[in-house]
Amino acid sequence: YMYSREVRLLFQMGSPVDVLNRSKEFLVKEYRSKLLDVAADFGQRWKKEIERIGMSSSEHILAAQSKMKQDRLKKEAEIEAWALSSCWDVKCAAEHYFTLSPPDTTSEGWKKDDDAAMAAAAPTVEGQDAARCIAELLEFAILRLIRLGDLALGEEKVNPIRRATSERPADTLKPWVPWKELRKQRGSMSPERKKNNSEAWTINFSPDVSSWVRNAFSNSSTYEDTYLELAKAAVYINRRAGRFRFASRLEDHRAEVLISRGEYNLAADVLSNNVGACARDQWNRAHYWRIFRLACCQRVSGDVLAYLETLTQSFNPRLSSVAPKKTASLFQNDLEALITDAAVAEPRWGAFPFLETELSIESETAGKSSQPLPFLRRKLSKYLTYVGDELRFSLSINSHLPRAISVNGIRLYLVTLASYEQVYRGNGTVSEEDAFRILSIDAPITIEPGKNQFSFPWQPMTYNVYVLATVEIQWKEASFFYDSALLRKPLVGLDIQPSEPTQTIELNPLFLIPGHVQNVRLVFHSGSDIITGGAVTLICSEGLQVVPPKTDQSKLEEAWRDECVIPLDACEPGKKIVITTLVKSTSSRSGNNADDVQEMMAKVETSYRHKSYDSVMEKGEEPDSNPMKTLLEAMVTTLDRPALAVDGSEAFVFDEDRVMVNVSLHCNTPVPFFVKEWNLDLPSPLVVEEDGDLNKGMFQHAIPEGDMLLFGFKCLRADDSDEPSSERPILRVVLQDDFGKTFLQVLPLNLDDIYKQLRKEDEYAELHNATAELVCSIKEGSVGHPVPFVYNLNLQSLISPKARRSNMSVSVASEGPRPTVLYTIISEGSDWIVSGKVQGLIDSKRSDIVSIPFRGIPTRSGLLRHFPEIIIEYLPITTLSGSLSSSLTPPITVLTKTPERFKSLAFTNSLSLAVPQDLEEF
């Protein structure tokens, strides 16, 4: 009553999961309570029966005990049947709220891809909780069904479910029959489902027990069918609940029951879907056991293709440590027998783990790069090579078989990257038609257990990007394909570039002479390449024209053109083709293009093959391919630049009135020339000394293009000319070629800096300068106390000025009477008051050195750095008649040197003396 009320309320609350949990608790507790009631009732009845019988015979006691035991077993069976049917009813009722029944895999609409949906957990948390509760109920129901089977068969007979799921199945106790003998036996008899309808049942259920339970115990076959139905539902619901290991264990039991019934195909289907569960959990022993049981089913059912795949999976590197040696040896015997069957030749077998492959490149390559492959979501490691390179690929095969095998051949499929992408955007399977080249190793090939090394040589003749796509191992009738895209190994590719052409061209002459018609000779050398064809194109710029080779002289004027195409014939390696034609150059060009260089361009386009092409193609293995192409260019220009160009010119004074001139020239002639003679012309006031040419005998050899010529000249400063010359410095160089022809090169030089310096020196020579040095007898004194000073004047530059090199209007420094100088000492802008003879005349005739004493009084305390200054000027010149000259006197610049500083101290006391104003200064 309480259960019914709770369930009703939970339904009204919309909690079906809680209803399931409450139902599970109720069924389990009610089941245990009923069993306890039966046990207690049996105890009480047995106690009363003993008291009633008393001292009866033992036979009578045993008979009573047996009867009471049968009654007890019947009641327990009814309780087991009630629990079983109740669990099933709850499961069926829950299907109205949740997806709990597996789909019908035998229907026409069923797809193989829906297996993944069956193995997935419920998408919602509520669904997973409901599935977990139902899964526990069904496992409880399976235990009740097995217990009912035990009660139905009695103690003397073995429950078929327990016998099938025992630790050592019955079929494994029989001797192992080799594959060939098993095929012969299968030809005479076919394994059919065993019939167990003759099994007797000792319990008859009451009418209250559901018909589903009564039908389950009609015979052994229906009993096993009921178990399989329950187990299948439990497997599906455990997976929906996310309990995959529980589901895997129940799948094993289902498979063993099917094997015991002789339904090997169904058992194989169950095991094949369940064999990978232990592999994901890395339970290697359990994984190997399931592979072994799957192999047992497939070999009995005669499924050759499935059995071959299972055998190859059994030699997994993970399972080698747990696989019994005897079992591995028996499996290899069957594997070697299977691959001789014609039925295994048709399928395309994938990369099975009994052989592991790894590709690499042994040869040295020019580089390595990577390229993403979006259609595979992987990267391709490309090795850069060239056409004609001798490559060698290394194939490592790791065999996990216990014994060596002999295979028919090993082939490596090379596929272009474009074809590879097209294949994997399609069916994803590389075939022979997709391969550009198939490299193979011929039989006999022995693969030993462990690592084996093989190599594939290849000399490519076609440039492209290739992928080492697939390795095919041909073993008897079967072929195993190891596709690089499906392996967890780096994807290896080759970026084969065209081979470096060895062809060369020569275009002569090296330059063209403007205004002349010249012969042009083009020589083509094929080198080591095989030339299949080509063309020579002569392209002329403005001012040049060309005619086709072998043009008739009478038609020459009409044949001039700006461009000419000449076909190039095929030739063998080491051949030479010579093409000769005429080129005409105009002597002048238009003003807009005056700075453009006239040039004739020769372009040679050829199609060629590698020198090893013929020897490689003779083998008949390399596919035919298009030739490679290259473009060779050469150019000849008119000589529009001077043969010698001034790269730099400089001059510097190295002695009084002597100058060194250096000139550097750059040679632009395409062919070597000799320097025959040279001459340097300089404007006034510089002239080359008699022995000033420092370059004699230095250039008695040919001077090629790009060389630098260095000239040096010693020059003298002369004052012959009163006016500066307007000419520019010029270096004249005479060149001579191999035929004795001479060319005069007139090269202006830029020596403006030295001429400016000389002019400045002349200007500075006209200035009237004097030097004065202020001397102080003491370095410190007090404010207001006089300090004695002396100005020492040097008037030598006034008395003997430098000779003028140009005419000036002032004639003060000319030869004649020397003028009188007036000096003045001022204190403006300084920190002093001056006294003494601070102004006077100096007779320059007496001496060049004049000393002028005076006194200075500091006006402030501290460090004084500004001192009184002296100014000097000429007195106006008096003529013979006694009047002043009208000509202006030039200014005199005084260069004064003063003490660094004077320390002036503040006074602390003062003594003063008053004197009359009319007294003269002391």
Salt bridges, closest charged atoms under 4 A:
GLU6 OE1 - ARG22 NE 2.16
ASP41 OD2 - LYS75 NZ 3.13
GLU49 OE2 - ARG52 NH2 2.23
ASP71 OD2 - ARG45 NH2 3.53
GLU76 OE2 - ARG72 NE 3.06
GLU76 OE1 - ARG147 NH2 3.52
GLU80 OE1 - ARG144 NE 2.46
GLU95 OE2 - LYS91 NZ 2.45
ASP115 OD2 - LYS112 NZ 3.68
ASP129 OD1 - ARG132 NH1 3.02
GLU136 OE1 - LYS24 NZ 2.47
GLU136 OE2 - ARG243 NH1 3.54
GLU139 OE2 - ARG243 NH2 3.33
GLU139 OE1 - ARG249 NH2 3.98
ASP150 OD2 - ARG162 NE 2.80
GLU155 OE2 - LYS69 NZ 3.38
ASP171 OD2 - ARG293 NH1 2.87
GLU224 OE1 - ARG261 NH1 2.87
ASP225 OD1 - ARG193 NH2 3.33
ASP225 OD1 - ARG261 NH2 2.66
GLU251 OE2 - ARG239 NH2 3.47
GLU251 OE1 - ARG254 NH1 2.66
ASP252 OD2 - ARG290 NE 2.76
GLU256 OE1 - ARG293 NH2 2.94
GLU263 OE2 - ARG193 NE 3.21
GLU263 OE2 - ARG261 NH2 3.22
ASP281 OD2 - ARG245 NE 3.20
ASP334 OD2 - ARG299 NH2 3.07
GLU336 OE1 - ARG403 NH2 3.73
ASP341 OD2 - ARG183 NH1 2.81
GLU356 OE1 - HIS400 NE2 3.17
GLU421 OE2 - ARG425 NE 2.97
GLU432 OE2 - ARG411 NH2 2.43
GLU472 OE1 - ARG411 NH2 2.80
ASP483 OD1 - ARG348 NH2 3.18
GLU506 OE2 - HIS525 NE2 3.62
GLU621 OE1 - ARG437 NH2 3.21
GLU622 OE1 - ARG437 NE 2.90
ASP681 OD2 - ARG732 NH1 2.05
GLU689 OE2 - ARG658 NE 3.01
GLU705 OE2 - ARG641 NH2 3.87
ASP719 OD1 - ARG805 NE 2.76
GLU761 OE1 - ARG717 NH1 2.68
ASP762 OD1 - ARG717 NH2 2.56
ASP762 OD1 - ARG805 NH1 3.15
GLU766 OE1 - ARG804 NE 2.81
ASP831 OD2 - ARG860 NH2 3.19
ASP843 OD2 - ARG846 NE 3.74
GLU900 OE2 - ARG901 NH1 3.41
